[in-house]
Amino acid sequence: MPKAGDTVVVGMSGGVDSTLTAVLLQERGCKVIGVTMSLWKGDLPPLPDGKVLKSSCYGPDETEDIEACKTFCAERGIEYHVIDVKDEYQKQVLDYFKAEYRSGRTPNPCVRCNRFIKFGALLSGIQKLGIPYDYFCTGHYARVVRGTEPLRTVYGEGASADPAGERRPAQIAAASDSTKDQTYFLHRIPSAVLEKVRFPLAFRTKKDVF
């Protein structure tokens, strides 16, 4: 967990997990800054027979989620920003999803979104706003760990003598709640990014959160 006095940016969705993450960090004495991704372009054709697009990561109710986050942050005295990542989301997730299906493959938009949007375009947006921070935190159920042995030991005596082999990079590991563990969806986040990422719910269960 980040320490008291650390500046932490919390990725907020309006859900209970990210909201609790912000509360826990604020109560710990961290300076919390809330951010939410704006994804929805509003350009999907209407569904047939008057059906309504259900709530999801990408949908018309995004404005409601943003308002909920804005209200929560105002009540807690938390600085809050909405970061537009629509174009990158279109390219990295929606276009990828359609192309994979048309090629006869099964896409996984969540893995793609975490790698390129939540822990990619969103972080770039934070940087462009000039927001300095010690850690980026989310409500995911996962852990960031560092091995006890250098990379070189994995490959044995014949490993390259490259100095990079001495590194012990940050890696994703399973959360305490195996029923909620989200490491599969986060496994493609680069170690360099994970260095400044923390998951405050790593040792909590979904039951405790509710």
C-alpha positions as CSV (number, residue, x, y, z in Angstrom):
1,M,0.0,0.0,0.0
2,P,1.1,3.6,-0.6
3,K,2.3,5.4,2.5
4,A,0.7,8.4,4.2
5,G,1.7,11.6,2.3
6,D,2.0,9.8,-1.0
7,T,0.1,11.3,-4.0
8,V,-2.0,8.6,-5.6
9,V,-4.2,8.8,-8.7
10,V,-7.2,6.5,-8.5
11,G,-8.8,5.2,-11.6
12,M,-12.6,5.6,-10.8
13,S,-15.5,4.0,-12.6
14,G,-18.3,4.8,-10.2
15,G,-18.4,1.3,-8.9
16,V,-17.9,0.1,-5.4
17,D,-14.4,-1.3,-5.9
18,S,-12.8,1.9,-7.2
19,T,-14.7,4.1,-4.8
20,L,-13.6,2.0,-1.8
21,T,-10.0,2.2,-3.1
22,A,-10.2,6.0,-3.0
23,V,-11.7,6.0,0.5
24,L,-9.0,3.6,1.9
25,L,-6.2,5.6,0.5
26,Q,-7.6,8.9,1.7
27,E,-8.1,7.4,5.2
28,R,-4.5,6.2,5.0
29,G,-3.3,9.8,4.7
30,C,-2.6,9.9,1.0
31,K,-3.4,12.8,-1.3
32,V,-6.0,11.2,-3.6
33,I,-6.7,12.4,-7.1
34,G,-9.6,10.8,-9.0
35,V,-9.7,10.2,-12.7
36,T,-12.2,8.6,-15.0
37,M,-11.8,7.6,-18.6
38,S,-14.3,8.9,-21.2
39,L,-14.9,6.2,-23.8
40,W,-18.4,6.7,-25.2
41,K,-18.7,8.3,-28.6
42,G,-22.4,7.9,-28.9
43,D,-22.2,6.8,-32.5
44,L,-23.7,3.3,-32.3
45,P,-26.9,2.7,-34.3
46,P,-30.1,2.2,-32.2
47,L,-31.0,-1.3,-31.3
48,P,-34.0,-3.0,-33.0
49,D,-37.4,-3.3,-31.4
50,G,-36.8,-0.4,-29.0
51,K,-34.2,-2.3,-26.9
52,V,-31.8,-0.4,-24.7
53,L,-28.1,-0.9,-24.5
54,K,-27.4,-2.4,-21.1
55,S,-24.9,-0.8,-18.7
56,S,-21.3,-1.9,-19.5
57,C,-17.8,-0.5,-19.8
58,Y,-18.8,1.2,-23.0
59,G,-22.3,2.6,-23.1
60,P,-24.5,5.7,-23.0
61,D,-24.7,5.7,-19.3
62,E,-21.1,6.8,-19.0
63,T,-22.3,10.3,-18.1
64,E,-24.1,9.0,-15.1
65,D,-21.0,7.2,-13.9
66,I,-18.9,10.3,-14.3
67,E,-21.5,12.4,-12.4
68,A,-21.4,9.9,-9.6
69,C,-17.6,10.0,-9.4
70,K,-17.7,13.8,-9.5
71,T,-20.2,14.0,-6.7
72,F,-18.3,11.5,-4.6
73,C,-15.0,13.3,-5.0
74,A,-16.6,16.7,-4.3
75,E,-18.0,15.4,-1.0
76,R,-14.6,14.0,0.0
77,G,-12.6,17.0,-1.1
78,I,-10.8,14.9,-3.8
79,E,-9.4,16.6,-6.9
80,Y,-11.1,15.0,-10.0
81,H,-10.5,14.8,-13.7
82,V,-12.2,13.2,-16.7
83,I,-9.7,12.1,-19.4
84,D,-10.8,11.6,-23.0
85,V,-9.5,8.4,-24.5
86,K,-12.2,7.9,-27.1
87,D,-10.0,7.8,-30.2
88,E,-7.4,5.4,-28.6
89,Y,-10.2,3.2,-27.4
90,Q,-11.8,3.1,-30.8
91,K,-8.4,2.0,-32.3
92,Q,-7.1,-0.4,-29.7
93,V,-10.3,-2.0,-28.5
94,L,-13.3,-1.6,-30.8
95,D,-11.5,-1.8,-34.2
96,Y,-9.4,-4.7,-32.9
97,F,-12.5,-6.5,-31.6
98,K,-14.2,-6.2,-35.0
99,A,-11.1,-7.2,-37.0
100,E,-10.5,-10.3,-34.9
101,Y,-14.1,-11.5,-35.3
102,R,-14.0,-11.0,-39.0
103,S,-10.8,-13.0,-39.2
104,G,-12.4,-15.9,-37.4
105,R,-10.6,-15.4,-34.1
106,T,-11.9,-14.8,-30.6
107,P,-10.9,-11.4,-29.3
108,N,-10.5,-10.5,-25.6
109,P,-11.3,-6.8,-25.4
110,C,-10.7,-6.6,-21.6
111,V,-7.0,-7.7,-21.8
112,R,-6.5,-5.3,-24.7
113,C,-8.2,-2.4,-22.8
114,N,-6.2,-2.8,-19.7
115,R,-2.9,-2.9,-21.6
116,F,-3.5,0.0,-24.0
117,I,-6.2,2.1,-22.4
118,K,-6.5,1.9,-18.6
119,F,-2.8,1.5,-18.1
120,G,-1.8,3.2,-21.3
121,A,-3.8,6.0,-22.8
122,L,-5.3,7.0,-19.4
123,L,-1.8,7.3,-17.9
124,S,-0.7,9.3,-20.9
125,G,-3.6,11.6,-20.3
126,I,-2.6,12.1,-16.7
127,Q,0.9,13.0,-17.8
128,K,-0.4,15.5,-20.3
129,L,-2.4,17.2,-17.6
130,G,0.9,17.6,-15.7
131,I,-0.4,15.7,-12.7
132,P,2.6,14.3,-10.6
133,Y,1.9,11.2,-8.6
134,D,3.7,8.5,-6.7
135,Y,1.3,5.6,-7.6
136,F,-1.6,4.9,-9.8
137,C,-4.2,2.8,-8.0
138,T,-7.3,0.9,-9.2
139,G,-10.0,-1.3,-7.6
140,H,-8.7,-4.5,-9.4
141,Y,-8.2,-7.6,-7.4
142,A,-4.6,-8.4,-8.0
143,R,-1.1,-7.9,-6.6
144,V,2.1,-6.3,-7.8
145,V,5.1,-8.4,-6.7
146,R,8.8,-8.6,-7.3
147,G,10.8,-11.8,-7.5
148,T,13.6,-12.7,-5.1
149,E,15.9,-13.9,-7.9
150,P,17.2,-12.0,-10.9
151,L,15.8,-12.9,-14.4
152,R,19.0,-14.6,-15.3
153,T,18.4,-17.4,-12.9
154,V,15.3,-18.5,-14.8
155,Y,17.4,-19.4,-17.8
156,G,20.3,-21.2,-16.1
157,E,24.0,-20.9,-16.6
158,G,23.7,-20.4,-20.3
159,A,21.9,-17.2,-19.9
160,S,23.1,-14.0,-21.6
161,A,25.5,-11.9,-19.6
162,D,23.4,-8.8,-20.4
163,P,23.1,-6.6,-17.3
164,A,19.4,-6.6,-17.7
165,G,19.4,-10.2,-16.5
166,E,20.1,-8.9,-13.0
167,R,16.7,-7.2,-12.9
168,R,13.8,-8.3,-10.7
169,P,10.9,-6.6,-12.5
170,A,7.5,-5.9,-11.1
171,Q,5.0,-8.6,-12.0
172,I,1.3,-9.3,-11.6
173,A,0.3,-12.0,-9.0
174,A,-3.0,-13.4,-7.8
175,A,-5.2,-11.6,-5.3
176,S,-6.2,-13.2,-2.0
177,D,-9.8,-13.7,-3.3
178,S,-9.4,-16.4,-5.9
179,T,-13.1,-16.0,-6.9
180,K,-12.5,-12.4,-7.9
181,D,-8.9,-12.5,-9.0
182,Q,-8.3,-10.4,-12.2
183,T,-4.7,-11.1,-13.0
184,Y,-5.5,-12.7,-16.3
185,F,-7.0,-9.4,-17.5
186,L,-3.9,-7.5,-16.3
187,H,-1.1,-9.9,-17.4
188,R,0.0,-7.9,-20.4
189,I,0.7,-4.7,-18.5
190,P,4.5,-4.0,-18.9
191,S,6.7,-4.2,-15.8
192,A,7.8,-0.6,-16.3
193,V,4.2,0.5,-15.8
194,L,3.6,-1.8,-12.9
195,E,6.5,-0.1,-11.0
196,K,4.1,2.7,-10.1
197,V,0.9,0.7,-9.9
198,R,-0.8,-0.5,-6.6
199,F,-3.9,-2.5,-6.0
200,P,-5.3,-1.7,-2.5
201,L,-7.9,-4.4,-2.7
202,A,-5.3,-7.2,-3.2
203,F,-5.8,-8.7,0.2
204,R,-9.6,-8.1,0.5
205,T,-12.4,-10.3,-0.6
206,K,-15.4,-9.1,-2.7
207,K,-17.6,-10.1,0.2
208,D,-15.7,-7.7,2.6
209,V,-16.0,-4.9,0.0
210,F,-19.8,-5.3,-0.2
